[in-house]
Amino acid sequence: MNPLEQALHTARALVMADLAAGDVAEAGIVSLVEDAVTHRRWWVEQWPDGAAFVVGLVAQDVQDALLERYGRWPLCPVCDAGDPHALDVEPELGPDPHWVCTKAAVAVAPVGSLNGILRR
C-alpha cells in the first residue's frame, strides 16, 4: 500500500475508533467519515508532505460535520461543571494530533484513543 493510502486508512481507523468509543458510529456518521477521507485524499494528493497531518484533519472534518447535523462531539470528559463542550484537535495542522480540552488546558488522548475515556 502506498504512503498516501496508508495515511488515509490510518486516519479512517483512528476516527472510527473514537466514534465507536462514544457509541456514535452509526451508518450515517460512518458516511461522514468516508466523505472526510475522500476530501482529504484530494488534499494530500495536492500536498504529499501533508500526509502526516491527515489524521487530525479527518478528525476535525468529522467533528465539524457532526456539529452541523448532530451536535458537539466528542464531549469533554474532564470538565464536570458548566455547559457540555467538545474537545478540540491539536495541533490543528500537525502530526500526532490529540483531543484536548481547551477550557482545562489538558490533553485528553491521542486521536484514536478515546476508548475508556468518554462518558457514555
Salt bridges, closest charged atoms under 4 A:
GLU5 OE1 - HIS9 NE2 3.79
GLU5 OE1 - ARG41 NH2 2.90
ASP23 OD1 - ARG120 NH1 3.13
GLU34 OE2 - ARG12 NE 2.89
ASP61 OD2 - ARG40 NE 2.68
